[in-house]
Amino acid sequence: MKELLDTLAAWEAEGASIGRAVVVRTFGSAPRPEGAVLLTTSDGRLAGSVSGGCVEGAAYGEIEKTRATGRARVIRYGISDEQAWDVGLACGGTIDVLVEPLVRPEAVAAARATSAGRGAGQAIVTPLPPDAPGPEFGPHPPGEGAPPAPVLVVHDDGRLEGTLGDPGLDQALVAEAREALERGTSRTVELGGRALFIEAFPVRPRVVIVGAVEVARSLVRIARELGYETVVVDGRAAFATPARFPDVDRLVVGWPDEVADEIGLGPPDAVAVLTHDVKFDEPAIVEALRRGCRYVGAVGSRKTQADRRARLRAAGVGEEELARLCGPIGLDLGGRAPAETALAIMAEIVAARHGGSGRPMRFRAEAGDSPFHPERRP
């Protein structure tokens, strides 16, 4: 939704009636993930995509039907490999698409707020029509749908606007929604016999890099390409210069532990400590662990890591916190050039955010636990 905000604003300014289709469930190696959106106007304009081009025409027609009936529907589309190749995709898949006569204003507001960096993340929870396809893979004839149900809103601090009518179900929904926000991915869940689409609008993820070293320059570029906000912190003004980091979102000269409040260091952040200097490294690590940052990694050999952990224990850092410290930092990709090291670090940060194992996908496929595994393909 966020990538369509400019188009949406222009259409709204014209007073256009805007409907939407959104992917709510996928099977196999589907072209677009849950949360992918197609917007349409009643005069035939389209923006966005739910399949990369395979079923957009059909989805547009279904949105037009919802305009006439006022009933939202979920339609299952199977995309063959041949269809996928026709539009330049590598493989097909199966997707469940929710079509609605009007775009949800709550989703638009959440997308705008988090895109602009205002406030906290939100998850918009849409109850799906009772005749929507279930989580079982296989053909499912489209139902008649139902009038769009009111949405619920879950904030990333656990606040819930609305209710499922049962405190236990509300608590389970909040847990599911917060996990979706943590991972930055939308999903459909089944709770109390109802299918609920959780559309995640997280705040922009952030990487805080301690140490304005050469690896940090590559890490900033890679992180920004992946949509992360970047902050570089270093006490050495000669290193932390705009000339060396022209693409960084924020450059801070100071001691990492002393500027933690200034930059708002907290649980959503990933922290990469790269300085190789005890007086910078260890205060930064202690502060990041104390504040519950989602990822904390630090450079150094095995001996350096062992010595560091001993000093951190002596400074009062507990074993549970130490277990969260990734060191040596990054995944083992074998490369040693600065850009290769930065790639290894960013790969570990992404894996930590999404719950990935960091292992080759072929191992998951061989275990039958991969979306690319043949047995899970349509």
Summary of the structure (lengths in Angstrom):
residues: 378
radius of gyration: 23.0
end to end distance: 27.1
largest distance: 69.6
contacts: 1237
relative contact order: 0.10
helix: 35%
strand: 23%
